[in-house]
Amino acid sequence: MSLSDKISNKADELGGKAKEAAGAATGDDELRAEGKADQAESAIKGAVEDVKDAVGDAADKVKKAFGK
């Protein structure tokens, strides 16, 4: 995962937490749910990037093992 992707995901997560907190403070259930959804989306993006990184690392190891 690139640094810019990590920063973007963290910003989305923090924005989601802020929305959730604002919704909780004002009693706005829709805003709270939107914040939770933003956090979940950020977590999914992070998980996908982690899988991409793992696959890339595995491919590099295979290439190295075969001398390519």
N, C-alpha and C positions, 0 to 999 in steps of 0.2 A: 504494500500500500504506500503510495507516495505521501510525502509530507503534506502536500496541499489537500489530498483526500482526507487525511487524518484530521487536519484543521477544520475542513468543511464539515465532516461528520460530527466533530466535537461541538462546533457552532450550532449545528442542527439540534444536537442533543440538549445543549444548554438553552437554546431558544424554546424547545419543547418543555423543558422544566419550568422556564419562566412563564409560559402560557398556562401550564398546569397550575402553577402557584397562583397566578393572577385569577384564573377561573375559580380556584378554591377560595380565594380571598373575597371574591365578589359574588360567589354563589352561581357563577355562570358554568353550568355543566357542559355546555357545548364547547366552550373555550378550554375547559379542563380536558375533555376528551380529545380535542385537537392537539393539545400539548402532549398527551400520552401517545397519540398516533405519530407525531413528529419524532418522539423518542424511539418508538418501535421501528420506524423507518430508518432512523440513524443506526440502530443496532443491526438491522438486517443488512444495510449497506456495509457496515463494518465486518459482518460475518462473511459476506460475499468476497470482500477484499482479502480477508484472511485465507479463504479457500484458494483464491487466485494465487496468493503468495505461496501457499503450501504446494500447489501444483507446479508452479514455476520452480521452486526449490527442488522438488522431486525430479523434474525434467533436467535441471542442471546436474544433479547427481548422476542420472543415467547417462547423460552426455559425457560427463567426466569419466565414468566407469568404462565407457567404450572409446575413450580417447578422442572425442569429437569436440 
